[in-house]
Amino acid sequence: MNNYLLAFLWSIPGLLVATTMHEFVRALASSAMGDNLPKSQGRLTLNPLKHF
C-alpha cells in the first residue's frame, strides 16, 4: 500500500509539468494562428498557476 502512495506522490510533479507544457504549447499555437484569446487571458506563460 505504501509503494502505491509513494508512486502517486512522485507522479504529481510530472503531471504538473506535462499539463503546463501542453497548455502553453496550445496557447502558443493558437496565438501563432491569429487567436488573441490566450494572450488576453495570460496563458502564454509557463507559470502552472495560470493554467489550473
mmCIF entry with sequence, helices, sheets and N, C-alpha, C, O atoms, coordinates in Angstrom:
data_MODEL
# 
_entry.id   MODEL 
# 
_entity.id                         1 
_entity.type                       polymer 
_entity.pdbx_number_of_molecules   1 
# 
_entity_poly.entity_id                      1 
_entity_poly.type                           'polypeptide(L)' 
_entity_poly.nstd_linkage                   no 
_entity_poly.nstd_monomer                   no 
_entity_poly.pdbx_seq_one_letter_code       MNNYLLAFLWSIPGLLVATTMHEFVRALASSAMGDNLPKSQGRLTLNPLKHF 
_entity_poly.pdbx_seq_one_letter_code_can   MNNYLLAFLWSIPGLLVATTMHEFVRALASSAMGDNLPKSQGRLTLNPLKHF 
_entity_poly.pdbx_strand_id                 A 
# 
loop_
_entity_poly_seq.entity_id 
_entity_poly_seq.num 
_entity_poly_seq.mon_id 
_entity_poly_seq.hetero 
1 1  MET n 
1 2  ASN n 
1 3  ASN n 
1 4  TYR n 
1 5  LEU n 
1 6  LEU n 
1 7  ALA n 
1 8  PHE n 
1 9  LEU n 
1 10 TRP n 
1 11 SER n 
1 12 ILE n 
1 13 PRO n 
1 14 GLY n 
1 15 LEU n 
1 16 LEU n 
1 17 VAL n 
1 18 ALA n 
1 19 THR n 
1 20 THR n 
1 21 MET n 
1 22 HIS n 
1 23 GLU n 
1 24 PHE n 
1 25 VAL n 
1 26 ARG n 
1 27 ALA n 
1 28 LEU n 
1 29 ALA n 
1 30 SER n 
1 31 SER n 
1 32 ALA n 
1 33 MET n 
1 34 GLY n 
1 35 ASP n 
1 36 ASN n 
1 37 LEU n 
1 38 PRO n 
1 39 LYS n 
1 40 SER n 
1 41 GLN n 
1 42 GLY n 
1 43 ARG n 
1 44 LEU n 
1 45 THR n 
1 46 LEU n 
1 47 ASN n 
1 48 PRO n 
1 49 LEU n 
1 50 LYS n 
1 51 HIS n 
1 52 PHE n 
# 
_struct_asym.id          A 
_struct_asym.entity_id   1 
# 
loop_
_struct_conf.conf_type_id 
_struct_conf.id 
_struct_conf.pdbx_PDB_helix_id 
_struct_conf.beg_label_comp_id 
_struct_conf.beg_label_asym_id 
_struct_conf.beg_label_seq_id 
_struct_conf.pdbx_beg_PDB_ins_code 
_struct_conf.end_label_comp_id 
_struct_conf.end_label_asym_id 
_struct_conf.end_label_seq_id 
_struct_conf.pdbx_end_PDB_ins_code 
_struct_conf.beg_auth_comp_id 
_struct_conf.beg_auth_asym_id 
_struct_conf.beg_auth_seq_id 
_struct_conf.end_auth_comp_id 
_struct_conf.end_auth_asym_id 
_struct_conf.end_auth_seq_id 
_struct_conf.pdbx_PDB_helix_class 
_struct_conf.details 
_struct_conf.pdbx_PDB_helix_length 
HELX_P HELX_P1 AA1 ASN A 2  ? ALA A 32 ? ASN A 2  ALA A 32 1 ? 31 
HELX_P HELX_P2 AA2 LEU A 37 ? SER A 40 ? LEU A 37 SER A 40 1 ? 4  
HELX_P HELX_P3 AA3 PRO A 48 ? HIS A 51 ? PRO A 48 HIS A 51 1 ? 4  
# 
_struct_conf_type.id          HELX_P 
_struct_conf_type.criteria    ? 
_struct_conf_type.reference   ? 
# 
loop_
_atom_site.group_PDB 
_atom_site.id 
_atom_site.type_symbol 
_atom_site.label_atom_id 
_atom_site.label_alt_id 
_atom_site.label_comp_id 
_atom_site.label_asym_id 
_atom_site.label_entity_id 
_atom_site.label_seq_id 
_atom_site.pdbx_PDB_ins_code 
_atom_site.Cartn_x 
_atom_site.Cartn_y 
_atom_site.Cartn_z 
_atom_site.occupancy 
_atom_site.B_iso_or_equiv 
_atom_site.pdbx_formal_charge 
_atom_site.auth_seq_id 
_atom_site.auth_comp_id 
_atom_site.auth_asym_id 
_atom_site.auth_atom_id 
_atom_site.pdbx_PDB_model_num 
ATOM 1   N N  . MET A 1 1  ? 0.824  -1.195 0.000   1.00 0.00 ? 1  MET A N  1 
ATOM 2   C CA . MET A 1 1  ? 0.000  0.000  0.000   1.00 0.00 ? 1  MET A CA 1 
ATOM 3   C C  . MET A 1 1  ? 0.867  1.258  0.000   1.00 0.00 ? 1  MET A C  1 
ATOM 4   O O  . MET A 1 1  ? 0.555  2.239  -0.675  1.00 0.00 ? 1  MET A O  1 
ATOM 5   N N  . ASN A 1 2  ? 1.947  1.216  0.757   1.00 0.00 ? 2  ASN A N  1 
ATOM 6   C CA . ASN A 1 2  ? 2.830  2.371  0.878   1.00 0.00 ? 2  ASN A CA 1 
ATOM 7   C C  . ASN A 1 2  ? 3.515  2.694  -0.448  1.00 0.00 ? 2  ASN A C  1 
ATOM 8   O O  . ASN A 1 2  ? 3.745  3.865  -0.751  1.00 0.00 ? 2  ASN A O  1 
ATOM 9   N N  . ASN A 1 3  ? 3.849  1.658  -1.256  1.00 0.00 ? 3  ASN A N  1 
ATOM 10  C CA . ASN A 1 3  ? 4.508  1.875  -2.537  1.00 0.00 ? 3  ASN A CA 1 
ATOM 11  C C  . ASN A 1 3  ? 3.603  2.605  -3.517  1.00 0.00 ? 3  ASN A C  1 
ATOM 12  O O  . ASN A 1 3  ? 4.069  3.433  -4.299  1.00 0.00 ? 3  ASN A O  1 
ATOM 13  N N  . TYR A 1 4  ? 2.304  2.300  -3.477  1.00 0.00 ? 4  TYR A N  1 
ATOM 14  C CA . TYR A 1 4  ? 1.358  2.965  -4.366  1.00 0.00 ? 4  TYR A CA 1 
ATOM 15  C C  . TYR A 1 4  ? 1.228  4.445  -4.022  1.00 0.00 ? 4  TYR A C  1 
ATOM 16  O O  . TYR A 1 4  ? 1.136  5.291  -4.911  1.00 0.00 ? 4  TYR A O  1 
ATOM 17  N N  . LEU A 1 5  ? 1.223  4.745  -2.748  1.00 0.00 ? 5  LEU A N  1 
ATOM 18  C CA . LEU A 1 5  ? 1.139  6.137  -2.306  1.00 0.00 ? 5  LEU A CA 1 
ATOM 19  C C  . LEU A 1 5  ? 2.387  6.903  -2.721  1.00 0.00 ? 5  LEU A C  1 
ATOM 20  O O  . LEU A 1 5  ? 2.297  8.040  -3.183  1.00 0.00 ? 5  LEU A O  1 
ATOM 21  N N  . LEU A 1 6  ? 3.546  6.284  -2.558  1.00 0.00 ? 6  LEU A N  1 
ATOM 22  C CA . LEU A 1 6  ? 4.791  6.921  -2.969  1.00 0.00 ? 6  LEU A CA 1 
ATOM 23  C C  . LEU A 1 6  ? 4.834  7.151  -4.477  1.00 0.00 ? 6  LEU A C  1 
ATOM 24  O O  . LEU A 1 6  ? 5.269  8.211  -4.927  1.00 0.00 ? 6  LEU A O  1 
ATOM 25  N N  . ALA A 1 7  ? 4.396  6.187  -5.249  1.00 0.00 ? 7  ALA A N  1 
ATOM 26  C CA . ALA A 1 7  ? 4.365  6.323  -6.708  1.00 0.00 ? 7  ALA A CA 1 
ATOM 27  C C  . ALA A 1 7  ? 3.424  7.442  -7.110  1.00 0.00 ? 7  ALA A C  1 
ATOM 28  O O  . ALA A 1 7  ? 3.736  8.215  -8.016  1.00 0.00 ? 7  ALA A O  1 
ATOM 29  N N  . PHE A 1 8  ? 2.280  7.541  -6.454  1.00 0.00 ? 8  PHE A N  1 
ATOM 30  C CA . PHE A 1 8  ? 1.335  8.617  -6.739  1.00 0.00 ? 8  PHE A CA 1 
ATOM 31  C C  . PHE A 1 8  ? 1.937  9.978  -6.412  1.00 0.00 ? 8  PHE A C  1 
ATOM 32  O O  . PHE A 1 8  ? 1.824  10.919 -7.197  1.00 0.00 ? 8  PHE A O  1 
ATOM 33  N N  . LEU A 1 9  ? 2.569  10.076 -5.265  1.00 0.00 ? 9  LEU A N  1 
ATOM 34  C CA . LEU A 1 9  ? 3.159  11.364 -4.856  1.00 0.00 ? 9  LEU A CA 1 
ATOM 35  C C  . LEU A 1 9  ? 4.301  11.775 -5.782  1.00 0.00 ? 9  LEU A C  1 
ATOM 36  O O  . LEU A 1 9  ? 4.479  12.963 -6.052  1.00 0.00 ? 9  LEU A O  1 
ATOM 37  N N  . TRP A 1 10 ? 5.074  10.809 -6.271  1.00 0.00 ? 10 TRP A N  1 
ATOM 38  C CA . TRP A 1 10 ? 6.176  11.125 -7.191  1.00 0.00 ? 10 TRP A CA 1 
ATOM 39  C C  . TRP A 1 10 ? 5.665  11.479 -8.584  1.00 0.00 ? 10 TRP A C  1 
ATOM 40  O O  . TRP A 1 10 ? 6.372  12.141 -9.344  1.00 0.00 ? 10 TRP A O  1 
ATOM 41  N N  . SER A 1 11 ? 4.463  11.057 -8.931  1.00 0.00 ? 11 SER A N  1 
ATOM 42  C CA . SER A 1 11 ? 3.937  11.359 -10.262 1.00 0.00 ? 11 SER A CA 1 
ATOM 43  C C  . SER A 1 11 ? 3.309  12.744 -10.345 1.00 0.00 ? 11 SER A C  1 
ATOM 44  O O  . SER A 1 11 ? 3.128  13.260 -11.448 1.00 0.00 ? 11 SER A O  1 
ATOM 45  N N  . ILE A 1 12 ? 2.976  13.353 -9.236  1.00 0.00 ? 12 ILE A N  1 
ATOM 46  C CA . ILE A 1 12 ? 2.330  14.667 -9.243  1.00 0.00 ? 12 ILE A CA 1 
ATOM 47  C C  . ILE A 1 12 ? 3.197  15.740 -9.919  1.00 0.00 ? 12 ILE A C  1 
ATOM 48  O O  . ILE A 1 12 ? 2.669  16.468 -10.760 1.00 0.00 ? 12 ILE A O  1 
ATOM 49  N N  . PRO A 1 13 ? 4.487  15.885 -9.607  1.00 0.00 ? 13 PRO A N  1 
ATOM 50  C CA . PRO A 1 13 ? 5.286  16.904 -10.313 1.00 0.00 ? 13 PRO A CA 1 
ATOM 51  C C  . PRO A 1 13 ? 5.366  16.658 -11.819 1.00 0.00 ? 13 PRO A C  1 
ATOM 52  O O  . PRO A 1 13 ? 5.358  17.610 -12.599 1.00 0.00 ? 13 PRO A O  1 
ATOM 53  N N  . GLY A 1 14 ? 5.444  15.407 -12.231 1.00 0.00 ? 14 GLY A N  1 
ATOM 54  C CA . GLY A 1 14 ? 5.482  15.099 -13.661 1.00 0.00 ? 14 GLY A CA 1 
ATOM 55  C C  . GLY A 1 14 ? 4.193  15.498 -14.357 1.00 0.00 ? 14 GLY A C  1 
ATOM 56  O O  . GLY A 1 14 ? 4.224  16.050 -15.457 1.00 0.00 ? 14 GLY A O  1 
ATOM 57  N N  . LEU A 1 15 ? 3.071  15.225 -13.730 1.00 0.00 ? 15 LEU A N  1 
ATOM 58  C CA . LEU A 1 15 ? 1.782  15.626 -14.298 1.00 0.00 ? 15 LEU A CA 1 
ATOM 59  C C  . LEU A 1 15 ? 1.652  17.143 -14.351 1.00 0.00 ? 15 LEU A C  1 
ATOM 60  O O  . LEU A 1 15 ? 1.091  17.683 -15.304 1.00 0.00 ? 15 LEU A O  1 
ATOM 61  N N  . LEU A 1 16 ? 2.155  17.818 -13.358 1.00 0.00 ? 16 LEU A N  1 
ATOM 62  C CA . LEU A 1 16 ? 2.109  19.278 -13.328 1.00 0.00 ? 16 LEU A CA 1 
ATOM 63  C C  . LEU A 1 16 ? 2.918  19.874 -14.474 1.00 0.00 ? 16 LEU A C  1 
ATOM 64  O O  . LEU A 1 16 ? 2.453  20.787 -15.156 1.00 0.00 ? 16 LEU A O  1 
ATOM 65  N N  . VAL A 1 17 ? 4.126  19.359 -14.688 1.00 0.00 ? 17 VAL A N  1 
ATOM 66  C CA . VAL A 1 17 ? 4.978  19.849 -15.778 1.00 0.00 ? 17 VAL A CA 1 
ATOM 67  C C  . VAL A 1 17 ? 4.366  19.510 -17.129 1.00 0.00 ? 17 VAL A C  1 
ATOM 68  O O  . VAL A 1 17 ? 4.343  20.357 -18.023 1.00 0.00 ? 17 VAL A O  1 
ATOM 69  N N  . ALA A 1 18 ? 3.874  18.299 -17.293 1.00 0.00 ? 18 ALA A N  1 
ATOM 70  C CA . ALA A 1 18 ? 3.304  17.875 -18.572 1.00 0.00 ? 18 ALA A CA 1 
ATOM 71  C C  . ALA A 1 18 ? 2.064  18.694 -18.921 1.00 0.00 ? 18 ALA A C  1 
ATOM 72  O O  . ALA A 1 18 ? 1.904  19.113 -20.068 1.00 0.00 ? 18 ALA A O  1 
ATOM 73  N N  . THR A 1 19 ? 1.198  18.925 -17.961 1.00 0.00 ? 19 THR A N  1 
ATOM 74  C CA . THR A 1 19 ? -0.009 19.708 -18.215 1.00 0.00 ? 19 THR A CA 1 
ATOM 75  C C  . THR A 1 19 ? 0.324  21.151 -18.535 1.00 0.00 ? 19 THR A C  1 
ATOM 76  O O  . THR A 1 19 ? -0.282 21.743 -19.428 1.00 0.00 ? 19 THR A O  1 
ATOM 77  N N  . THR A 1 20 ? 1.273  21.721 -17.822 1.00 0.00 ? 20 THR A N  1 
ATOM 78  C CA . THR A 1 20 ? 1.674  23.107 -18.075 1.00 0.00 ? 20 THR A CA 1 
ATOM 79  C C  . THR A 1 20 ? 2.260  23.254 -19.469 1.00 0.00 ? 20 THR A C  1 
ATOM 80  O O  . THR A 1 20 ? 1.913  24.186 -20.194 1.00 0.00 ? 20 THR A O  1 
ATOM 81  N N  . MET A 1 21 ? 3.144  22.343 -19.850 1.00 0.00 ? 21 MET A N  1 
ATOM 82  C CA . MET A 1 21 ? 3.744  22.408 -21.189 1.00 0.00 ? 21 MET A CA 1 
ATOM 83  C C  . MET A 1 21 ? 2.685  22.227 -22.269 1.00 0.00 ? 21 MET A C  1 
ATOM 84  O O  . MET A 1 21 ? 2.714  22.924 -23.283 1.00 0.00 ? 21 MET A O  1 
ATOM 85  N N  . HIS A 1 22 ? 1.762  21.314 -22.070 1.00 0.00 ? 22 HIS A N  1 
ATOM 86  C CA . HIS A 1 22 ? 0.711  21.054 -23.046 1.00 0.00 ? 22 HIS A CA 1 
ATOM 87  C C  . HIS A 1 22 ? -0.149 22.303 -23.264 1.00 0.00 ? 22 HIS A C  1 
ATOM 88  O O  . HIS A 1 22 ? -0.413 22.687 -24.404 1.00 0.00 ? 22 HIS A O  1 
ATOM 89  N N  . GLU A 1 23 ? -0.576 22.922 -22.192 1.00 0.00 ? 23 GLU A N  1 
ATOM 90  C CA . GLU A 1 23 ? -1.433 24.104 -22.310 1.00 0.00 ? 23 GLU A CA 1 
ATOM 91  C C  . GLU A 1 23 ? -0.662 25.300 -22.876 1.00 0.00 ? 23 GLU A C  1 
ATOM 92  O O  . GLU A 1 23 ? -1.228 26.101 -23.620 1.00 0.00 ? 23 GLU A O  1 
ATOM 93  N N  . PHE A 1 24 ? 0.609  25.425 -22.536 1.00 0.00 ? 24 PHE A N  1 
ATOM 94  C CA . PHE A 1 24 ? 1.419  26.520 -23.080 1.00 0.00 ? 24 PHE A CA 1 
ATOM 95  C C  . PHE A 1 24 ? 1.578  26.374 -24.587 1.00 0.00 ? 24 PHE A C  1 
ATOM 96  O O  . PHE A 1 24 ? 1.444  27.352 -25.321 1.00 0.00 ? 24 PHE A O  1 
ATOM 97  N N  . VAL A 1 25 ? 1.861  25.163 -25.053 1.00 0.00 ? 25 VAL A N  1 
ATOM 98  C CA . VAL A 1 25 ? 2.041  24.939 -26.493 1.00 0.00 ? 25 VAL A CA 1 
ATOM 99  C C  . VAL A 1 25 ? 0.725  25.147 -27.236 1.00 0.00 ? 25 VAL A C  1 
ATOM 100 O O  . VAL A 1 25 ? 0.725  25.670 -28.351 1.00 0.00 ? 25 VAL A O  1 
ATOM 101 N N  . ARG A 1 26 ? -0.387 24.749 -26.641 1.00 0.00 ? 26 ARG A N  1 
ATOM 102 C CA . ARG A 1 26 ? -1.689 25.005 -27.271 1.00 0.00 ? 26 ARG A CA 1 
ATOM 103 C C  . ARG A 1 26 ? -1.939 26.504 -27.403 1.00 0.00 ? 26 ARG A C  1 
ATOM 104 O O  . ARG A 1 26 ? -2.403 26.966 -28.445 1.00 0.00 ? 26 ARG A O  1 
ATOM 105 N N  . ALA A 1 27 ? -1.637 27.259 -26.360 1.00 0.00 ? 27 ALA A N  1 
ATOM 106 C CA . ALA A 1 27 ? -1.824 28.710 -26.404 1.00 0.00 ? 27 ALA A CA 1 
ATOM 107 C C  . ALA A 1 27 ? -0.885 29.342 -27.415 1.00 0.00 ? 27 ALA A C  1 
ATOM 108 O O  . ALA A 1 27 ? -1.275 30.267 -28.128 1.00 0.00 ? 27 ALA A O  1 
ATOM 109 N N  . LEU A 1 28 ? 0.342  28.858 -27.487 1.00 0.00 ? 28 LEU A N  1 
ATOM 110 C CA . LEU A 1 28 ? 1.316  29.386 -28.436 1.00 0.00 ? 28 LEU A CA 1 
ATOM 111 C C  . LEU A 1 28 ? 0.882  29.117 -29.877 1.00 0.00 ? 28 LEU A C  1 
ATOM 112 O O  . LEU A 1 28 ? 0.995  29.991 -30.736 1.00 0.00 ? 28 LEU A O  1 
ATOM 113 N N  . ALA A 1 29 ? 0.391  27.921 -30.135 1.00 0.00 ? 29 ALA A N  1 
ATOM 114 C CA . ALA A 1 29 ? -0.048 27.564 -31.482 1.00 0.00 ? 29 ALA A CA 1 
ATOM 115 C C  . ALA A 1 29 ? -1.262 28.393 -31.904 1.00 0.00 ? 29 ALA A C  1 
ATOM 116 O O  . ALA A 1 29 ? -1.319 28.885 -33.030 1.00 0.00 ? 29 ALA A O  1 
ATOM 117 N N  . SER A 1 30 ? -2.218 28.543 -31.012 1.00 0.00 ? 30 SER A N  1 
ATOM 118 C CA . SER A 1 30 ? -3.402 29.322 -31.390 1.00 0.00 ? 30 SER A CA 1 
ATOM 119 C C  . SER A 1 30 ? -3.064 30.795 -31.547 1.00 0.00 ? 30 SER A C  1 
ATOM 120 O O  . SER A 1 30 ? -3.665 31.476 -32.378 1.00 0.00 ? 30 SER A O  1 
ATOM 121 N N  . SER A 1 31 ? -2.119 31.302 -30.772 1.00 0.00 ? 31 SER A N  1 
ATOM 122 C CA . SER A 1 31 ? -1.690 32.689 -30.938 1.00 0.00 ? 31 SER A CA 1 
ATOM 123 C C  . SER A 1 31 ? -0.963 32.871 -32.268 1.00 0.00 ? 31 SER A C  1 
ATOM 124 O O  . SER A 1 31 ? -1.113 33.900 -32.926 1.00 0.00 ? 31 SER A O  1 
ATOM 125 N N  . ALA A 1 32 ? -0.186 31.883 -32.655 1.00 0.00 ? 32 ALA A N  1 
ATOM 126 C CA . ALA A 1 32 ? 0.528  31.960 -33.929 1.00 0.00 ? 32 ALA A CA 1 
ATOM 127 C C  . ALA A 1 32 ? -0.438 31.934 -35.112 1.00 0.00 ? 32 ALA A C  1 
ATOM 128 O O  . ALA A 1 32 ? -0.124 32.435 -36.191 1.00 0.00 ? 32 ALA A O  1 
ATOM 129 N N  . MET A 1 33 ? -1.620 31.344 -34.898 1.00 0.00 ? 33 MET A N  1 
ATOM 130 C CA . MET A 1 33 ? -2.613 31.277 -35.964 1.00 0.00 ? 33 MET A CA 1 
ATOM 131 C C  . MET A 1 33 ? -3.586 32.453 -35.929 1.00 0.00 ? 33 MET A C  1 
ATOM 132 O O  . MET A 1 33 ? -4.551 32.481 -36.693 1.00 0.00 ? 33 MET A O  1 
ATOM 133 N N  . GLY A 1 34 ? -3.338 33.429 -35.040 1.00 0.00 ? 34 GLY A N  1 
ATOM 134 C CA . GLY A 1 34 ? -4.115 34.655 -35.047 1.00 0.00 ? 34 GLY A CA 1 
ATOM 135 C C  . GLY A 1 34 ? -5.143 34.811 -33.943 1.00 0.00 ? 34 GLY A C  1 
ATOM 136 O O  . GLY A 1 34 ? -5.877 35.800 -33.926 1.00 0.00 ? 34 GLY A O  1 
ATOM 137 N N  . ASP A 1 35 ? -5.216 33.876 -33.033 1.00 0.00 ? 35 ASP A N  1 
ATOM 138 C CA . ASP A 1 35 ? -6.174 33.979 -31.933 1.00 0.00 ? 35 ASP A CA 1 
ATOM 139 C C  . ASP A 1 35 ? -5.576 34.832 -30.818 1.00 0.00 ? 35 ASP A C  1 
ATOM 140 O O  . ASP A 1 35 ? -4.466 34.560 -30.362 1.00 0.00 ? 35 ASP A O  1 
ATOM 141 N N  . ASN A 1 36 ? -6.291 35.851 -30.379 1.00 0.00 ? 36 ASN A N  1 
ATOM 142 C CA . ASN A 1 36 ? -5.790 36.751 -29.333 1.00 0.00 ? 36 ASN A CA 1 
ATOM 143 C C  . ASN A 1 36 ? -6.225 36.339 -27.926 1.00 0.00 ? 36 ASN A C  1 
ATOM 144 O O  . ASN A 1 36 ? -5.744 36.911 -26.948 1.00 0.00 ? 36 ASN A O  1 
ATOM 145 N N  . LEU A 1 37 ? -7.104 35.380 -27.806 1.00 0.00 ? 37 LEU A N  1 
ATOM 146 C CA . LEU A 1 37 ? -7.646 34.999 -26.507 1.00 0.00 ? 37 LEU A CA 1 
ATOM 147 C C  . LEU A 1 37 ? -6.590 34.486 -25.515 1.00 0.00 ? 37 LEU A C  1 
ATOM 148 O O  . LEU A 1 37 ? -6.603 34.921 -24.363 1.00 0.00 ? 37 LEU A O  1 
ATOM 149 N N  . PRO A 1 38 ? -5.682 33.587 -25.903 1.00 0.00 ? 38 PRO A N  1 
ATOM 150 C CA . PRO A 1 38 ? -4.696 33.116 -24.909 1.00 0.00 ? 38 PRO A CA 1 
ATOM 151 C C  . PRO A 1 38 ? -3.827 34.249 -24.351 1.00 0.00 ? 38 PRO A C  1 
ATOM 152 O O  . PRO A 1 38 ? -3.502 34.256 -23.164 1.00 0.00 ? 38 PRO A O  1 
ATOM 153 N N  . LYS A 1 39 ? -3.459 35.186 -25.191 1.00 0.00 ? 39 LYS A N  1 
ATOM 154 C CA . LYS A 1 39 ? -2.634 36.293 -24.712 1.00 0.00 ? 39 LYS A CA 1 
ATOM 155 C C  . LYS A 1 39 ? -3.436 37.199 -23.783 1.00 0.00 ? 39 LYS A C  1 
ATOM 156 O O  . LYS A 1 39 ? -2.915 37.674 -22.775 1.00 0.00 ? 39 LYS A O  1 
ATOM 157 N N  . SER A 1 40 ? -4.703 37.438 -24.121 1.00 0.00 ? 40 SER A N  1 
ATOM 158 C CA . SER A 1 40 ? -5.524 38.308 -23.278 1.00 0.00 ? 40 SER A CA 1 
ATOM 159 C C  . SER A 1 40 ? -5.861 37.647 -21.942 1.00 0.00 ? 40 SER A C  1 
ATOM 160 O O  . SER A 1 40 ? -6.106 38.339 -20.954 1.00 0.00 ? 40 SER A O  1 
ATOM 161 N N  . GLN A 1 41 ? -5.875 36.312 -21.904 1.00 0.00 ? 41 GLN A N  1 
ATOM 162 C CA . GLN A 1 41 ? -6.131 35.598 -20.660 1.00 0.00 ? 41 GLN A CA 1 
ATOM 163 C C  . GLN A 1 41 ? -4.858 35.325 -19.862 1.00 0.00 ? 41 GLN A C  1 
ATOM 164 O O  . GLN A 1 41 ? -4.926 34.797 -18.752 1.00 0.00 ? 41 GLN A O  1 
ATOM 165 N N  . GLY A 1 42 ? -3.713 35.674 -20.410 1.00 0.00 ? 42 GLY A N  1 
ATOM 166 C CA . GLY A 1 42 ? -2.451 35.474 -19.705 1.00 0.00 ? 42 GLY A CA 1 
ATOM 167 C C  . GLY A 1 42 ? -1.964 34.043 -19.721 1.00 0.00 ? 42 GLY A C  1 
ATOM 168 O O  . GLY A 1 42 ? -1.239 33.640 -18.812 1.00 0.00 ? 42 GLY A O  1 
ATOM 169 N N  . ARG A 1 43 ? -2.335 33.259 -20.721 1.00 0.00 ? 43 ARG A N  1 
ATOM 170 C CA . ARG A 1 43 ? -1.944 31.851 -20.774 1.00 0.00 ? 43 ARG A CA 1 
ATOM 171 C C  . ARG A 1 43 ? -0.682 31.605 -21.591 1.00 0.00 ? 43 ARG A C  1 
ATOM 172 O O  . ARG A 1 43 ? -0.282 30.452 -21.753 1.00 0.00 ? 43 ARG A O  1 
ATOM 173 N N  . LEU A 1 44 ? -0.056 32.629 -22.098 1.00 0.00 ? 44 LEU A N  1 
ATOM 174 C CA . LEU A 1 44 ? 1.221  32.450 -22.803 1.00 0.00 ? 44 LEU A CA 1 
ATOM 175 C C  . LEU A 1 44 ? 2.359  32.536 -21.793 1.00 0.00 ? 44 LEU A C  1 
ATOM 176 O O  . LEU A 1 44 ? 3.215  33.417 -21.874 1.00 0.00 ? 44 LEU A O  1 
ATOM 177 N N  . THR A 1 45 ? 2.355  31.630 -20.866 1.00 0.00 ? 45 THR A N  1 
ATOM 178 C CA . THR A 1 45 ? 3.348  31.595 -19.802 1.00 0.00 ? 45 THR A CA 1 
ATOM 179 C C  . THR A 1 45 ? 3.583  30.153 -19.382 1.00 0.00 ? 45 THR A C  1 
ATOM 180 O O  . THR A 1 45 ? 2.741  29.286 -19.618 1.00 0.00 ? 45 THR A O  1 
ATOM 181 N N  . LEU A 1 46 ? 4.709  29.902 -18.770 1.00 0.00 ? 46 LEU A N  1 
ATOM 182 C CA . LEU A 1 46 ? 4.999  28.577 -18.225 1.00 0.00 ? 46 LEU A CA 1 
ATOM 183 C C  . LEU A 1 46 ? 4.659  28.499 -16.735 1.00 0.00 ? 46 LEU A C  1 
ATOM 184 O O  . LEU A 1 46 ? 5.029  27.541 -16.056 1.00 0.00 ? 46 LEU A O  1 
ATOM 185 N N  . ASN A 1 47 ? 3.957  29.505 -16.239 1.00 0.00 ? 47 ASN A N  1 
ATOM 186 C CA . ASN A 1 47 ? 3.518  29.501 -14.850 1.00 0.00 ? 47 ASN A CA 1 
ATOM 187 C C  . ASN A 1 47 ? 2.341  28.535 -14.707 1.00 0.00 ? 47 ASN A C  1 
ATOM 188 O O  . ASN A 1 47 ? 1.283  28.779 -15.288 1.00 0.00 ? 47 ASN A O  1 
ATOM 189 N N  . PRO A 1 48 ? 2.495  27.454 -13.957 1.00 0.00 ? 48 PRO A N  1 
ATOM 190 C CA . PRO A 1 48 ? 1.421  26.462 -13.851 1.00 0.00 ? 48 PRO A CA 1 
ATOM 191 C C  . PRO A 1 48 ? 0.148  27.027 -13.211 1.00 0.00 ? 48 PRO A C  1 
ATOM 192 O O  . PRO A 1 48 ? -0.944 26.529 -13.485 1.00 0.00 ? 48 PRO A O  1 
ATOM 193 N N  . LEU A 1 49 ? 0.265  28.032 -12.385 1.00 0.00 ? 49 LEU A N  1 
ATOM 194 C CA . LEU A 1 49 ? -0.920 28.574 -11.727 1.00 0.00 ? 49 LEU A CA 1 
ATOM 195 C C  . LEU A 1 49 ? -1.868 29.238 -12.717 1.00 0.00 ? 49 LEU A C  1 
ATOM 196 O O  . LEU A 1 49 ? -3.069 29.309 -12.461 1.00 0.00 ? 49 LEU A O  1 
ATOM 197 N N  . LYS A 1 50 ? -1.358 29.723 -13.832 1.00 0.00 ? 50 LYS A N  1 
ATOM 198 C CA . LYS A 1 50 ? -2.202 30.342 -14.849 1.00 0.00 ? 50 LYS A CA 1 
ATOM 199 C C  . LYS A 1 50 ? -3.007 29.311 -15.628 1.00 0.00 ? 50 LYS A C  1 
ATOM 200 O O  . LYS A 1 50 ? -4.022 29.651 -16.236 1.00 0.00 ? 50 LYS A O  1 
ATOM 201 N N  . HIS A 1 51 ? -2.570 28.067 -15.619 1.00 0.00 ? 51 HIS A N  1 
ATOM 202 C CA . HIS A 1 51 ? -3.204 27.020 -16.401 1.00 0.00 ? 51 HIS A CA 1 
ATOM 203 C C  . HIS A 1 51 ? -4.156 26.160 -15.587 1.00 0.00 ? 51 HIS A C  1 
ATOM 204 O O  . HIS A 1 51 ? -4.918 25.383 -16.162 1.00 0.00 ? 51 HIS A O  1 
ATOM 205 N N  . PHE A 1 52 ? -4.133 26.276 -14.276 1.00 0.00 ? 52 PHE A N  1 
ATOM 206 C CA . PHE A 1 52 ? -5.018 25.458 -13.430 1.00 0.00 ? 52 PHE A CA 1 
ATOM 207 C C  . PHE A 1 52 ? -6.087 26.300 -12.821 1.00 0.00 ? 52 PHE A C  1 
ATOM 208 O O  . PHE A 1 52 ? -6.927 25.790 -12.079 1.00 0.00 ? 52 PHE A O  1 
# 
